[in-house]
Amino acid sequence: MTIQNIALFQALGAKMDYLDTKQKVIAQNISNADTPNYRAREISDVDFGRVLSDVTGSKKVRMASTNAGHMPAAGEVSKGKNVKQKTTYEVAPSENSVILEEQMMRANETSIDHTLMMNIMRKNIGMIRTALGQGGGQ
């Protein structure tokens, strides 16, 4: 059995693939900042609930609150809304809608998310190594 067969690592891999694709789109937007009539592109966010249900299959995953400091159950929190990319308010005279500051912020957020996924993967591999008696010193 390899780590690719573990649902958590499949989900982490899918998220990292998504982040890689998102970074490529951002790079395209930045490289076309001076291209006439170019419209900035964006990748829609992934529905994590759907991905989780695809990965876990028929198994039910439920959140259990065992401490008052834990997050409340799903029914107790208002759900976020899925919004489309906002209308671009700045358009250059050449009809280009790329805002470099906005694209750089998105690139930075994507980089932070990618680093988070790598750290989660490292920690989980370390826990598996510890459980196998091989040490997880990372």
N, C-alpha and C positions, 0 to 999 in steps of 0.2 A: 504494500500500500504506500502510495506517495502522498505528499501534502496536497497535490492537485485534486485528490479524491475527497478531501475534507471540505465540507460546505463553507466554513468560514474563509478558507483560503480561496475558494472559487469566487466568493463574493468580493474579497479584497482584490483579487486579480481583475474581476470585471470592473470594479471602481477605478483601478489604476489604468485600465485600457480606456475607460471613459475620459479620465483626466488627461491622458496622452492625446486623445483625439481633440479634446477641448483646447489643449495648449497649441495644437497644430492650427486650429481655426483662428485662435487669437494671433498667432504668428502671421497667418495670411492677412488678417485685418491690418496688422501693423505694417507689413510689407507693402500693402496697397493703400497706405495713407494718402498718397499723392496721386492716385489713379483716378482720372475723371469718371464720374457716374458710378463709382464703386460704393456698394452698400455694405456696411458692416454685417457680419454674420455671427450667429451665436448658436450653440448646441443647446437643445432643450434639456432641462434637468431630468434625471432618471427618477422614476417612482420607486423608492427604496422598498416600500411595502410589497410591490409586485415582484421585485427581484428576490426579496426574502422568501416569498411564497414559492417562487420558481425553484429556488435552491433547496428549500426544506421539503418540498413536495407536499405530501398529505399530512406531514407531522405538524401539529399545532404548536406554535411558539407563543407563549404568553409571558407578559411581564408580571413579576411578582414583587409586591412592595412589602419588604420585611422590616423596614425601618421607617420612622416618620420623616427622615431626611431624604428618602428615595423619591424619585419622580412619581407623580400620581398616575393612575391607570389612564388609558386612552380616552375613556368616556368622561373623565374629569377635566380634560384640557381641551381648549378650543383648537380645532385643526387649522393648520396653515393653508393658505390658498396658493394654488399653482398659477403663477402669472406669466404672461408672455413678455418678451423683451419690450422694454418701454420704447415709445416713439422717440426717435432721435430728434432733438431740438436744434442741434447744431449741424448745419450742412454748409460745406464750403461752397464758394461760387462755382466750383467745378462739379457740384452735385455729389461730392464725396461725403459720406456720413461717418467716417472713422474719427473718433475722438481718442487721441493717443493716450491721454491721462486715464480715461476709462479702460482702455485696453491693457494698459500697464497694471492697473489695479486688479483686473481680472486675471492677468498672468501671475501676479503675486499671490492671489487667493488660490489659484490652481496649484501653484508650487507648494503652498502651505498644506493644502489638502493631500497632495502627493506625499509629502514628508510625513504627514500623519499616518497615511496608509502604510508606508514603509516601516514606521515605528511600531505600529500595531502588529504587522507581520513578523518583525524581528522579535518582539516580546512573546508572541504566541509560539514561534519556533523555539525560543529559549525555554518556554514552559514545557514543550514537548520533549526537548532534549533533557531537561531536568527530570521529567517523569521517566525517561528511559535510562536514567543514570549516567548520562554523558555530560552533565553539567550544562548550564544555560548561561554561562557568564558573558552576557553581552551588555 
